[in-house]
């Protein structure tokens, strides 16, 4: 038997389609398939059961499973952005309509899923490009930020 792939599976109370729509709209990608509950299930017949979608060439499935398994910061998605405008766009999309800002580039979307919105240059900035003082300065600034502002880390 061979392992053939990995799909991230996300449990939602009843917002699977709305979450998949947000992620596809924010990151690009596509909705692949929507399945519905049959007659006799624990959920209303015809209501959305699962949504298969793809972002960043990664397959995910969102399930409307009902309450019982809330998301937590123990699992998050890192999103690497090339510049400040991308950080700003992604951040605002994720915290809109009830999401929440966290510390050091972390946020939570309105569905409770945790994200890290990070500049691609972050490892280099924290390394200080050969200057330990610059790396320490960037780290200190990072610890005081919510949404990351690249120029403040580099300055």
N, C-alpha and C positions, 0 to 999 in steps of 0.2 A: 504494500500500500504506500502510495506517495502523497506527500502534502502538496496540494495544488494551489494554495493561495491563502490570503488572509482578508477577511472582511470585518470591519468594525461594526458592531451591533449596538445600537443605542435604544434604551427603553424610555418611553414617554408616557405620561398619563393618557392624553388624547390629542397631542399636538404634533404627531410625527410628520404629517404632510406640511404643516406650516414651518416646522423646523427645517425640513429638507428644502423647501422653497427658499427660505432665508439663506441657507448655506450655498445653494446653487446660484442664487442671485448675487451673493457677496463674493464668492470665489470662482465663479464660472463652473462649468460642469454640466451635468444633465440628470434629470429624473429618468430612471430606467424602467421602473414598474411599480404600480400601486395595486396591492391586493386588498380584498375586503373580507370581513367576517361573514361566515355562512350562517344560515338559519340554525338556531340551537346553540350558538356560541355564547360565551359569557358577556359578549358585547352585542350591541344592536346589529342585526343582519344588514349587510350592505355598508356598514361604517368602515372606515379605513383601518386595516389591520397592520400592514407593513408598507413601507415605501423604500424601494431600492434606488440609490442614487450614487453618483460618482463626482468627486471633486479631487483635484490634483492627481488625476489618474488613480485614485484610491476608491474602492468600492465600500459603501456603507449601507446599512439597513436600519431604518428607524421603525420601531414597533409601538403601536398604541396598546400598551399592556395594562393600563390603569395604574392607580396609585400603589405604592409599595416599595419601589426601588428608585429613590431620588438620586440625581446626579450629585457628585461632590468634587472638590478640588483634588481628590486623590487621583483622578484621571483628567487630563486636559489635552487640548490640541495646541501644538505650537504652529504658528503661522509666521513665516519669515518674509519680511517686506523689504523691498529694495530702497525705498526712500520714505521721507516723512509724509508725503501726500498719500501713499498707500497705507501707512500706519493709521493716519487720520481717517481715511475712508473705511477701512476694515473695523477699526475701533468703534466708530460711530454707528456702523451697521449692526455690530454685535450688541452694543449696550442700549440701542433704541428700544422704545416701548417696554421698558421694565427691566432691562439688563442692569448690571451693576459693575462699577469700576472696582478693581482690586489694586494690589501693590505690584510694582516692578514689572509692568506690562501685562499683568493678568486681568482678565475681566470674565464676567459670567453673562451669557445671553439670557433673554427673557424666558427661556426654557430650562435654565439651570445648568447648562453645559458650560464648562470652564475652558477658557482660551488663553493662550499666551501670544500676544501680538508683538513681535520682536523685529528689530532691524537686523538685516543680514550682517551688518557691520558690528553687531554687539560683541562677539568673541574678540575681535580685533581691538575694539575700544577698551574692553576690560583687561586685555593683555597689555595695554599701554604702548604698543608698538616700540618695545624696547625701553620705555620710560616707566619704571615702577610707580612713580608719583602720578603719572597720567592715568594709569590703570586704577590706582587707589581712588583718585578723584572721580573717575567714571563710575566706579562701584558705589562710592558714597552718594553720588547724585542719583544713581539708579535706585538705591534703597529708599529715597524720598519721593520717587515718582509713582504716579498711577499709570497713565498713558505715557509711553516713552517718547521723549523729545530728543532726537538725535543730537542737535546742536548743543543742547545742555550737557550731554554726556561727553562730547568732544571738546567743549569749551573750558 
